[in-house]
């Protein structure tokens, strides 16, 4: 009778699931364990020896990591994708290849489909997404197949999510509120723009932003939150409408994407007083806006550091068998004004 996986597992002193992981690449197996499986297979004359050798060679050459980001037309995500490719090539961790996918359609169904498709080709995935049952379901399916998924920038509620890499958005929201309070000469109306209420990071930023004013500056009036859907044109329209309805606006916090549109809206409208504006992430566009005095403060992800910790976290996750919340990297954000850019 031909030797089976059970025979190989018994001789190698491992479980059948471990042999299956080596052969079918369902999860990363320690090199020494994979070598035991190979030696047992050779001793028994197992028919899939060639495939086992190929899998071991693949693993020793490094991991294939996948990244699902948002619109490449947004400068921040373009910069983030480039940084991933650069550090992937120079990484001290065993990374053989990085694949970055940009999504123009941010609907949960599209994100879910992309997750499952990319999961067939990579060892681990980092994802920027809204929190939605379809996305969480896809993460669960990938986890079952031995493919860890880490939430990037905005956390997710999926039980099988391997973890999170980003900044503390509660602190970011309170910092934005404190800055507006300090820079506004007199209390007034404050605008707030988010990409979507389904981004947990933006939801937390909004809550903490409002709570700061309730606690420390009740004379300010935080207006109803506007939604940009992470779209530059919609963000510009929201800004123009906000300024039209509230010409006495004193402050604005952009807690989500679309800052390019917000900047255009602020530049194209003449208002009686300067609108103190706080946004996220330093790019060439927000840096110029700081220099020009259109934006007052940028609260930024430390991109190089964040990507380095992300790659390290993904490699670490690939070595585990249970992916539930094994990674939690919360980095301090960097504060920029026109005095330090």
N, C-alpha and C positions, 0 to 999 in steps of 0.2 A: 504493500500500500504506500501511496505517496505521502510524505510527511506533511502535516498540516500546521497552521499557525499555532494551534494548541501544543503540538510537539515542540515547535521552536521556542515557545514561551516557557514550557516546562524545563527544557534544557538550559535556557538562558537565565532561568530564575526570575522571570518577570511575568506580569500578567498578559493575557491575550490582548487586552486593550492597548498595552504598550507596543506590542508587535504591530498592531493595527495602525497606531499612530506613526510608526516608522515607515510602514509601507504606503499608507494612504495620505501621509502628511497632514493628519488631522490636528496635530499640535507638535510643538518642538519637544524633542526628547534629548536628554543629556547625552553628549557625545560618547561617554563611556558606556552608557546603557545601550545606545544604538550599536556600538561596537560588539557588545555581548550578543545582541540579536543577530548581527551579521555572522559572528563566529559559530553560533548555534545553527544557523541556516546552512552554512557551508559544511558543517560536520554532518548534518542530516541529509544534505543534498536537496534542500528545499528549492522548488522550481522558480521562486521569485528572488533569487540571490542577486541577479543583475539589477533589479529595481531597488532592492535595499541598498546596494552600493551607490546607486544614483542618488537616492534620497540622502544618504550620509554625505555625499559630495556636495549636494545642494546646500545642506545645512552648514557645512564647514565653510562654504564660500560666503555665507552671510544671509541675512533675512531680506525679504522683499516687503517693504512697508508701503501701505496705501494711505492717502489723505484725501478727504472730501471737503473742499472749501467752497466758499460762495463766489459770487460774480467776480471774474477776473477784471472787469471794468472798474471795480472798486480798488483804489490804489493800495489799501491795506492788504487785501487778499493777494494781489499781485506780488507785493513785497514779501508776504509770508510764504507764498509758493516758491519764490526764488531762494529764500533763506533755507527752506527745507531741502531743496536740491543741493545747495552749496554745502550745508552741514552733512547731508547724507553722504556726499562724496568724501568728506574729510573726517567723518565720525570715527572716534576711537572705539565705538561699539560695532559689533558684527552686522553691518548694514551693507547689503550688496546692491540694492536698488530701491529707489523711491518713485512712486507713481502718484502724481497730484492730479486730481480731477476738480475742475471748477464747474459750478452749477449756476445757470441763469434762471432755471425754473426751480424755485425753492419749496415747491409743494411737498408735503410728507410722502406722497406716493412715489414721486420721482426720487427723493432721497432714499427711501426704502429700497427701491429697485436698484439704484446705484450701489447701495451697501451690499446687497446680495450678489450682484454681478462682480463687484470688485473683490468680494470675499472669496471668489473662486480662484483668484490669481495671486493673492498676497498672503502674508503670514499674520499681519495685524493691521488694524485701521484706526486712524484718528479722524474724528468727525466734528464739523461745526453744523449744528442743526437746532431747529425748534424741538421742543419736547412734545411728542405726539405718539399715540398708541401704535401706529404703523411703523414708525421708526424704532420704537422700543421692541416691537415684535421681531423686526429684522435683526436687531442686536442679539436677541435671545436665540434666534436660529443660528447665527454665526458663532455664538458662544458654544452652542451644542456641538458644532463642527470643529471646535478647537481654535477658533479665530477670535482673539480678544479685540474689543472695540473700546477706545478711550475717547471721552468727550473732550473737545478742545474749545476753549474760550467760554462756552456756556454749558453747564452741567445738564445731565439728563436723568430722568427718574427710572430708567430701565434697571431692573434688579440685577441683570447679568452684565451691565456695563462694567468694564474693567477699572474705571476710575475717571479722574478729571485732571486736566492741566490748564491753569489760567490764573486770574487774579481774584482778589476778594471784592466782589461787586457791591457788597454792603458798605464797605469802606469807601469805594469809589463814589457811590451815590451820596454819602454824607460829606465827602470831601468836595464834591461839586456844589452841594448846598452851602457849605461853609464858605467856599470861595466866592460865590455870588453874594452872600450876606456881607462879606468883607469888602467887596469891590463896589457894590451898589451904594451910591451916596445917600439915597433915601429908600425906604421900603416901597415896593410896587408889585406889579404883576410879573409872574415868572412863567415862561413857556417850557414845555417838556415834550420831546419827540423821541419815540422808540421805534424800532424796526417792526417788532411784533410782541404781543403780550405772551406768546408761547416760548420766547427765549427766557429761560430761567434767570440768566444773568441780568437781562434788562428789567425783568419783573422785580428782581431784588434791588436793582439800582433805583427804580422808581419808588419802591416802598421806603427805602432808607432815605432817599432825597426828600420825600414828603414828610417823613417822620422827623427829620432834622428841623425843618421849618416849624412844624407843630410844637416841637420842644424848645427851640432856641430863638426862633424869629417869627412869631405868629403874626406880625404886622405885614409880612409878605403874603401875597395871594398866588398860590400855585394853580395855574389854569388846568383845564381838562387836558389829558394826555392826547397827543396826536400820533398817528401811526404812519410810517413811511414805507413799510414792507421791504426795508433794506434797498429801496430803489432811489436813485439819485434824482430823477425827475419828480417823483412823488414827494420827496423830501423838500425839494425846491418849492413845489406848489404849497405844501403845508406851511413852509416858512412865510411865503408871500401872503397866504390867507391869515396867518397868525398876526403878522404886522399890520395887515389891513384892518382886522377886527380890533386890534389892540395897539394903536399908535403910541400908547404910553407904556409899552412893554419895557421892562428894565433888565430882565435877565432871561437866558435860554440855556437849557441843558439838553444836549443831544446824546441820549444814552444808547443809541443804536447806530446802524449804518446810514449812508446817504449824506454824510457831512459835506461832500462836494456840492450837492444841491443846496444845502443850507447856506453854505458860504456864498454861492451865487445869488441866492435870495437876499441875503444881508447886504451884499455889495450893490445890488440893483435897486434897492429901496432906500429912499431918503427918510430918515426918522429924526424926530426932534432931539432925541438923546441917544447916547451910545448904549447898545444892548450888550450887557456883559454875557459873553458866550463861552460855555464850557463844552468840550467834546472829548471823544476818545481817540487815542492812537496817533502817534506822530508819523506822518508821511511827508513827502515833498509838498503836498497840497496844504496840509494843516500847518506845516512849518512856515510856509509863505503867508498863510492867513494870520499866524502869530506875529510875524514880522510886520505885516501890513496893519495890524491892530484890529482885524475883523474878529478874530478869536482871541480870547484872553488867557485861557488855560487849556492844556491838553493833558489828560490822564492816560498814560500809554502803557500797553503791555511791553515788558522788556523782551523784544522779539528774539534776539540772538540767544539769550538765556533760556527763554521759554521753549524754543525749538530744540535746544540741546537737552533740556529736561524731558521734553516730549519723546525724543528718540530713545533716550535712556529708559524711559518708562515703558515704551512699546517693546523694547528688547527684553526688559524684565518680565513683562506680562507674558511674552511668548514662552517663557521657561516654566510657567505655572500650569496647573491642571484645573484649578478653580479660579475663574476670572472675576468673581464678584468683589468689586471695590478693593482691589489690591493696590491701587495707585491713587494718591491724592496729593497733587503738587499745587500749592497756592503760593504764587509769587507776588512780591510787592510791586505795585505799579509805580511808574516814574512820572513826576509832575513837571511839565514844561510851561514856561511863559516866554515872552519875547526877550527876557533877560538872560535866558540860559540855553537858547537854541543856537 
